[in-house]
Amino acid sequence: MDNVDVVYILLVLSTLVVLYFFMMVANRKHKKQIHCAVLWVTGSILLWNFAVLSYMTFTNVPWILAICERLYFLGTILVSVSILFMGMIFAKTKIKFGWKHALLLVVPAISIFVLLTNGSHHLFYSVFSLIPSQQHYGVYFAIHTAYSYLCIAGGIFYLVGFSIKNYGVFSKQSSMLYIGILIALIADTFSTFKIFDWSTAIENIIFAVTISIFIVATFKFDFLNVVPVALQTVVDMISDSYAVINEDMEVIDYNRAFAAKFTGVRRKADIFDIINQNYSDFDAKRFGDYLEQAVSKQQKVSFEISRDANGGIVYYQTEITPICMSGAPIGTILLKRDITEQKNNLEAVLQLNKKLQSLATRDWLTQSYNRYFFDERLQQEIDLVGRLQAYGSEPGKNAGNFGLIMFDIDYFKIYNDLNGHLAGDELLQTIVAIIDEVLFPTDVLCRYGGEEFAVICCQTSSAGIKVAAEKIRKTVENYEFMYQGRQPGGNLTVSVGAAYCSTPNIKREDLIKAADNNLYLAKSAGRNRVVY
């Protein structure tokens, strides 16, 4: 088998490889721009290969050879500009075709016109041959060649730039693409500039290597199924502010949100200058201290910071994360997240919980504690007495002793009947307000029911209970109430009963009964008095 036969067979195999990849892309149901660009590149190579294969097959058919010459150069015209668009679309995910992109097609359009009319002027070529040394190019061919190499260089530039800026599967995809294109470019350069005087079919055979690399990128790195997205596009879509600084504390990368929320942002800017421009002295020092701490200790630091904005306060959660590679620090990531909405929502939840707790434990009319809270708290105090008596030190055994005071408004029914229920409600509210002022902060005032109230006097002595009970009685007696002149005796008073808890294991009901019985005795003895 001679060399021509080997080249021919390899060319057939090469064309089949290109055709396979072309059909694989063409059969996709939902095509993105990148798929159309790959079809353009692959279709141009397929046309070029088909022209060379037909030229070698029909050597004795002049009209077929004439067509193959045109198809050969048409493939070279289309493939270069298609590589440019593929690189551009890959790097930008999607382009909006406009007049600037249309300008890129002007030279290829002129080249096609010159090629189709070449027979009358021979500006493109005068003699065609598959052997470079036997080809004779026209004046325009130099323009076509220069523009083609510029387009290919542009496509590779986009792919290399994308690969440098991104990491992971997209970077590997772009690397595979520009390596494949580079191999084809080297082969084409050898042929175009006649460095090696081989058949141009060799160049077309090498295209199979390029397409094979595309196929590897497809199956290994999901080239056709995962549409590339530039990392900068992704981070610019994030509402959080993000920046990367190097070891010299210079900003080397940032997203759109960071640039919008900070003044003085630019690459190579000192991060401390940016902080000082955008924060108060206090917050700038805090930020700087946290940044230095994260960098020096190589550990993530998270903190909250706030700023006045538009008549309100904006809260931010800031994270400072050192970047290490193989154990060596190479930079730091700053991430600032607006948490104002979360803070406001949390505050609303806390206020709602506070309101619910108040509804569950407070009397709706007087805002003193209700009967439910009274029962719970009284049992807690009884249990505390028991624990201290059983396990406390000798000096502290009596520290939990407490007293229970119960008082009732004298002749409240008469007050209600004479003055109305609204006046009665206002009286209850006033009683709670004035009694609350004379109690200790540790005392607990509760509405026991109707016009009867209870006070748990925590951590006090027996004598202290008597003093507290008398203080309650005198406070009411000396207060000038509205309509009090209509009451029996011309004054509004309360009767008070009290009991003291200093022994363990007393039942809650028994303690309440003791205080309530004393209250009954106070009423029976003429009212407006304390029984203890």
C-alpha positions in Angstrom: 0.0 0.0 0.0 1.6 3.3 -1.1 1.5 6.6 0.9 -1.4 8.0 -1.2 -3.6 5.1 -0.2 -2.8 5.5 3.5 -3.5 9.2 3.4 -6.8 8.5 1.6 -7.9 5.9 4.1 -7.0 8.1 7.0 -8.8 11.0 5.4 -12.0 8.9 5.1 -11.7 7.9 8.7 -11.1 11.5 9.7 -14.2 12.6 7.8 -16.3 9.9 9.5 -15.1 11.1 12.9 -16.1 14.7 12.1 -19.4 13.5 10.7 -20.1 11.5 13.8 -19.5 14.5 16.1 -21.6 16.7 13.7 -24.5 14.3 13.9 -24.2 14.0 17.6 -24.6 17.7 18.1 -27.2 18.1 15.4 -29.5 15.5 17.0 -29.8 17.4 20.2 -33.4 18.5 20.7 -32.8 21.7 22.7 -29.8 23.6 21.3 -28.2 26.5 23.0 -26.0 29.1 21.3 -22.9 27.1 22.2 -24.3 24.0 20.4 -25.0 26.1 17.2 -21.4 27.5 17.3 -20.0 24.0 17.6 -22.1 22.9 14.7 -20.8 25.8 12.7 -17.2 24.8 13.5 -17.7 21.1 12.9 -19.8 21.7 9.7 -17.0 24.0 8.3 -14.4 21.3 9.0 -16.7 18.6 7.5 -17.1 20.7 4.3 -13.4 21.2 4.1 -12.7 17.5 4.6 -15.4 16.6 2.0 -13.9 18.9 -0.6 -10.4 17.3 -0.2 -11.8 13.8 -0.1 -13.9 14.4 -3.3 -10.9 16.1 -5.0 -8.8 13.0 -4.3 -11.6 10.7 -5.5 -12.7 12.4 -8.7 -9.3 13.3 -10.1 -10.5 12.9 -13.7 -13.7 14.8 -13.5 -12.9 18.5 -14.2 -16.3 20.0 -13.2 -16.2 18.2 -9.8 -12.7 19.3 -9.2 -13.8 22.9 -9.9 -16.6 22.6 -7.3 -14.2 21.0 -4.8 -11.8 23.9 -5.1 -14.5 26.3 -4.2 -15.8 24.1 -1.3 -12.2 23.7 0.0 -11.7 27.5 0.4 -15.2 28.0 1.6 -14.5 25.6 4.5 -11.3 27.6 5.3 -13.2 30.9 5.3 -16.0 29.6 7.6 -14.0 27.6 10.1 -11.9 30.5 11.3 -14.8 32.9 12.1 -16.8 30.1 13.6 -13.9 29.4 16.0 -14.1 33.0 17.1 -17.8 32.9 17.7 -17.5 29.6 19.6 -14.9 31.0 21.9 -16.9 34.1 22.5 -20.1 32.3 23.2 -18.3 29.7 25.5 -16.7 32.5 27.5 -19.9 34.6 27.8 -22.5 31.8 27.9 -24.7 33.7 25.5 -24.3 36.7 23.2 -26.9 39.1 21.9 -26.2 39.3 18.2 -25.8 42.9 17.2 -24.1 45.1 14.6 -20.7 44.6 16.2 -21.0 40.9 15.6 -22.3 41.5 12.1 -19.1 43.4 11.3 -17.1 40.3 12.1 -18.8 38.6 9.1 -18.0 41.4 6.6 -14.5 40.1 5.7 -15.8 36.4 5.4 -18.6 37.7 3.2 -16.2 39.5 0.9 -13.9 36.5 0.9 -16.8 34.3 -0.3 -17.7 36.8 -3.1 -14.1 36.9 -4.2 -13.9 33.1 -4.1 -17.0 32.6 -6.2 -15.9 35.1 -8.8 -12.3 34.0 -8.7 -12.4 32.7 -12.3 -12.6 36.2 -13.7 -9.9 37.8 -11.6 -7.8 35.1 -9.8 -7.5 37.4 -6.7 -8.0 34.4 -4.4 -5.9 31.8 -6.2 -4.6 31.2 -9.6 -3.5 27.6 -9.4 -5.1 25.0 -7.0 -3.3 22.0 -5.7 -3.4 19.8 -2.6 0.4 20.1 -2.5 1.3 23.5 -0.9 4.3 24.2 -3.1 2.2 23.8 -6.2 -0.5 26.2 -5.1 -0.4 29.8 -6.4 -2.4 32.3 -4.3 -3.8 35.6 -5.4 -3.4 39.1 -3.8 -6.6 38.8 -1.7 -5.6 35.4 -0.2 -3.2 37.3 2.1 -6.1 39.4 3.5 -8.1 36.2 3.9 -5.3 34.4 5.7 -4.5 37.3 8.0 -8.1 37.7 9.0 -8.5 34.0 9.5 -5.6 33.8 11.9 -6.9 36.8 13.8 -10.3 35.1 14.2 -8.7 31.9 15.4 -6.4 33.8 17.8 -9.5 35.6 19.1 -11.3 32.4 19.7 -8.4 30.9 21.6 -8.0 34.1 23.6 -11.6 33.8 24.8 -11.1 30.1 25.7 -7.8 30.7 27.5 -9.1 33.7 29.4 -12.2 31.7 30.5 -10.0 28.8 31.6 -7.8 31.1 33.7 -10.7 32.9 35.4 -12.6 29.7 36.2 -11.9 26.5 38.0 -13.5 23.1 37.7 -15.4 21.4 34.9 -15.9 24.6 32.8 -12.2 25.3 32.9 -11.4 21.8 31.8 -13.9 22.1 28.9 -12.3 25.3 27.6 -8.8 23.9 28.0 -9.8 20.8 25.9 -11.3 23.1 23.2 -8.4 25.4 22.8 -5.9 22.6 22.8 -7.8 20.9 20.0 -8.0 24.1 18.0 -4.3 24.8 18.7 -3.3 21.4 17.2 -5.4 22.1 14.0 -3.9 25.7 13.9 -0.3 24.4 14.0 -1.1 21.9 11.2 -2.8 24.6 9.1 0.2 27.0 9.6 2.7 24.4 8.4 0.5 23.9 5.3 -0.4 27.5 4.5 3.2 28.8 4.9 4.6 25.8 3.1 6.8 24.8 6.1 6.2 21.2 5.2 5.3 20.4 1.6 2.9 17.7 2.5 -0.6 17.1 1.1 -3.2 19.3 2.6 -5.1 16.1 3.3 -2.7 15.6 6.2 -4.1 18.8 7.7 -7.6 17.5 7.3 -6.6 14.2 8.9 -5.3 16.2 11.9 -8.8 17.8 12.2 -9.9 14.3 13.4 -7.6 14.8 16.4 -9.2 18.1 17.1 -12.7 16.7 16.8 -11.7 13.7 18.9 -10.6 16.1 21.7 -14.1 17.7 21.4 -15.6 14.3 21.8 -13.6 13.6 24.9 -14.7 16.9 26.3 -18.3 16.0 25.6 -18.2 12.6 27.3 -15.7 13.3 30.1 -16.6 16.9 31.0 -20.2 17.0 29.7 -19.4 19.6 27.2 -22.7 19.5 25.3 -24.9 19.0 28.3 -23.5 21.6 30.7 -23.7 25.0 29.2 -20.6 27.0 30.4 -21.3 29.9 32.8 -18.6 32.4 33.5 -17.7 32.6 37.2 -17.8 36.4 37.0 -21.3 36.2 35.6 -22.3 34.0 38.5 -20.8 36.1 41.3 -22.2 39.3 39.7 -25.7 37.8 40.0 -25.2 37.3 43.8 -26.7 40.0 46.0 -24.0 39.5 48.6 -20.9 41.6 48.4 -17.8 39.6 47.7 -14.1 40.5 47.2 -10.8 38.7 47.2 -7.6 40.2 48.5 -4.0 39.1 48.2 -1.4 38.8 50.9 -0.5 42.5 50.4 -4.1 43.4 51.4 -4.8 44.5 47.8 -8.2 43.8 46.1 -7.6 41.4 43.2 -11.3 40.5 42.4 -14.8 41.6 43.4 -18.3 41.4 42.2 -20.8 44.0 41.1 -22.5 44.2 44.5 -19.2 45.0 46.3 -18.5 47.8 43.8 -22.0 49.2 44.3 -21.9 49.2 48.1 -18.4 50.6 48.6 -16.7 53.6 47.3 -13.1 53.6 46.1 -13.3 50.0 44.8 -10.8 49.0 42.1 -8.3 46.3 41.5 -5.0 46.7 43.4 -6.7 49.1 45.8 -5.7 48.7 49.5 -8.5 47.1 51.4 -7.9 49.2 54.5 -8.3 52.4 52.4 -11.7 51.1 51.2 -12.7 50.2 54.8 -11.7 53.7 56.1 -13.6 55.4 53.3 -16.8 53.5 53.9 -17.0 53.1 57.7 -16.9 55.2 60.8 -13.6 55.2 62.8 -15.0 52.7 65.3 -16.4 50.3 62.7 -13.3 50.6 60.5 -11.1 49.7 63.4 -13.3 46.7 64.3 -13.3 45.6 60.6 -9.5 46.0 60.4 -8.9 44.1 63.7 -11.1 41.2 62.5 -9.4 41.1 59.1 -5.9 41.1 60.7 -7.0 38.4 63.1 -8.4 36.2 60.3 -5.2 36.6 58.2 -2.7 36.1 61.1 -4.5 33.1 62.6 -5.6 31.7 59.2 -9.1 31.0 60.5 -12.6 32.2 59.4 -14.0 35.2 61.3 -17.6 36.2 61.3 -19.2 39.3 62.8 -22.1 41.7 62.5 -21.7 45.4 61.6 -24.4 48.1 61.0 -24.6 51.3 59.1 -27.0 54.2 58.9 -28.7 54.4 55.6 -31.9 56.1 54.2 -33.0 57.1 57.7 -32.7 53.6 59.1 -30.1 51.0 60.2 -28.8 48.4 57.8 -27.3 45.3 59.4 -24.6 43.2 57.7 -23.1 39.8 58.4 -19.5 39.8 57.4 -17.3 36.7 56.9 -13.6 36.8 56.4 -12.2 33.5 55.1 -8.5 32.9 54.5 -7.6 31.0 51.3 -4.9 28.3 51.5 -3.4 26.1 48.9 -1.2 23.2 50.0 -1.1 24.7 53.5 0.2 28.1 52.3 -1.9 31.3 52.5 -2.5 32.9 49.1 -5.3 35.4 49.9 -8.5 36.2 51.7 -12.2 36.2 50.8 -14.5 38.9 52.2 -18.2 38.2 52.0 -20.7 40.8 53.3 -24.4 39.8 53.5 -27.3 42.2 54.1 -29.2 40.7 57.1 -31.5 43.7 57.8 -34.6 41.8 56.7 -33.7 38.8 58.9 -32.9 41.1 61.9 -36.2 42.9 61.4 -38.1 39.6 61.1 -36.3 38.3 64.2 -37.3 41.4 66.1 -40.9 41.0 64.9 -40.9 37.4 66.1 -39.5 38.4 69.5 -42.1 41.1 69.9 -44.8 38.6 68.9 -43.5 36.0 71.4 -43.4 38.7 74.0 -47.0 39.6 73.2 -48.1 36.0 73.3 -46.3 35.4 76.6 -48.1 38.5 78.0 -51.4 37.2 76.7 -50.7 33.8 78.4 -49.5 35.2 81.7 -51.1 38.6 82.1 -54.6 39.7 83.0 -56.0 41.5 80.0 -57.7 44.3 82.0 -55.2 45.2 84.7 -52.0 43.8 83.1 -51.1 42.2 86.5 -50.2 38.5 86.3 -53.2 36.2 85.9 -54.3 33.2 87.9 -52.4 30.7 85.7 -49.1 32.5 86.3 -49.9 32.8 90.0 -50.4 29.1 90.4 -47.2 28.3 88.6 -45.1 30.9 90.4 -46.5 30.0 93.9 -45.6 26.3 93.3 -42.1 27.3 92.3 -41.6 29.3 95.5 -42.9 26.4 97.6 -40.5 24.0 95.9 -37.6 26.4 96.5 -38.4 26.5 100.2 -38.3 22.7 100.2 -35.0 22.5 98.4 -33.2 25.0 100.6 -34.6 23.4 103.7 -33.4 20.0 102.6 -30.1 20.8 100.8 -29.1 24.4 101.7 -26.4 25.4 104.1 -27.4 26.3 107.6 -27.3 30.1 107.1 -29.2 29.8 103.8 -32.0 27.4 104.8 -34.4 30.3 105.3 -33.4 32.3 102.3 -36.3 31.0 100.2 -39.0 31.7 102.8 -41.8 33.8 101.4 -45.2 35.2 102.2 -48.6 35.2 100.5 -50.9 38.3 100.7 -54.4 38.3 99.5 -56.6 41.4 99.5 -60.1 42.3 98.4 -61.7 45.6 97.6 -64.3 46.4 100.2 -67.9 46.9 99.0 -66.8 46.6 95.3 -70.3 45.5 94.3 -71.7 48.7 95.7 -69.1 50.7 93.8 -70.0 48.9 90.5 -73.7 49.3 91.0 -73.5 53.0 91.8 -70.9 54.0 89.2 -71.1 51.4 86.4 -68.9 48.6 85.2 -66.6 50.9 83.3 -65.8 52.8 86.5 -65.3 49.5 88.2 -62.8 48.4 85.5 -60.9 51.7 85.9 -60.9 51.2 89.7 -59.3 47.7 89.3 -56.6 49.2 87.0 -55.9 52.0 89.4 -55.6 49.6 92.4 -53.0 47.6 90.5 -51.0 50.7 89.4 -50.7 52.2 92.9 -50.0 48.8 94.7 -47.3 47.9 92.1 -45.5 51.1 93.0 -45.1 50.2 96.7 -44.1 46.6 96.2 -40.5 45.3 96.0 -39.2 44.4 92.5 -39.1 40.8 93.6 -42.8 40.8 94.6 -45.4 39.3 92.2 -48.8 41.0 92.0 -51.6 38.8 90.5 -55.3 39.2 89.9 -56.7 36.2 91.7 -60.3 36.7 90.5 -62.9 39.5 90.3 -61.9 42.2 92.8 -59.5 39.8 94.7 -55.7 40.1 94.3 -52.7 38.1 95.5 -49.1 39.2 96.2 -46.3 36.7 96.4 -43.6 38.3 98.6 -40.4 36.4 97.7 -37.4 35.9 100.0 -38.7 37.8 103.0 -39.3 37.3 106.8 -42.5 36.9 108.7 -42.2 40.5 109.9 -41.7 41.7 106.4 -45.0 40.1 105.3 -46.9 42.0 107.9 -45.2 45.3 106.9 -46.0 44.7 103.2 -49.6 43.8 104.0 -50.1 47.0 106.0 -48.4 49.1 103.3 -50.9 47.8 100.8 -53.9 48.6 103.0 -52.6 52.1 103.8 -51.8 52.9 100.1 -55.4 52.2 99.1 -56.9 53.9 102.1 -54.9 57.1 101.5 -55.5 57.3 97.7 -58.1 59.7 96.4 -60.3 57.5 94.2 -63.0 58.9 92.0 -66.5 58.3 93.5 -65.0 57.1 96.8 -67.3 59.4 98.7 -70.2 57.2 97.6 -68.7 54.2 99.4 -69.9 53.2 102.9 -67.9 55.2 105.4 -67.0 57.7 102.7 -63.8 56.0 101.6 -62.6 53.1 99.4 -60.6 50.5 101.3 -59.3 46.9 101.1 -59.2 44.0 103.5 -56.0 42.0 103.7 -55.1 38.5 104.7 -51.6 37.0 104.8 -49.8 33.7 105.4 -46.1 32.8 105.6 -44.4 29.8 104.1 -41.2 28.7 106.0 -41.7 24.9 106.1 -41.2 22.3 103.3 -43.9 20.1 101.8 -46.7 22.6 102.3 -49.4 22.3 99.7 -50.2 25.2 97.5 -54.0 24.9 98.2 -53.3 24.9 102.0 -51.2 28.1 101.7 -53.9 29.9 99.6 -56.6 28.7 102.0 -54.7 30.1 105.0 -54.3 33.5 103.4 -57.9 33.5 102.2 -59.2 32.6 105.6 -57.3 35.5 107.1 -58.8 37.8 104.4 -62.3 36.5 105.4 -61.5 37.3 109.1 -60.4 40.8 108.1 -63.7 41.4 106.4 -65.7 39.9 109.3 -63.8 42.1 111.7 -65.0 45.3 110.0 -63.0 45.5 106.8 -60.0 47.9 106.1 -57.6 45.8 108.2 -54.9 43.2 108.0 -55.2 39.7 109.5 -52.0 37.7 109.7 
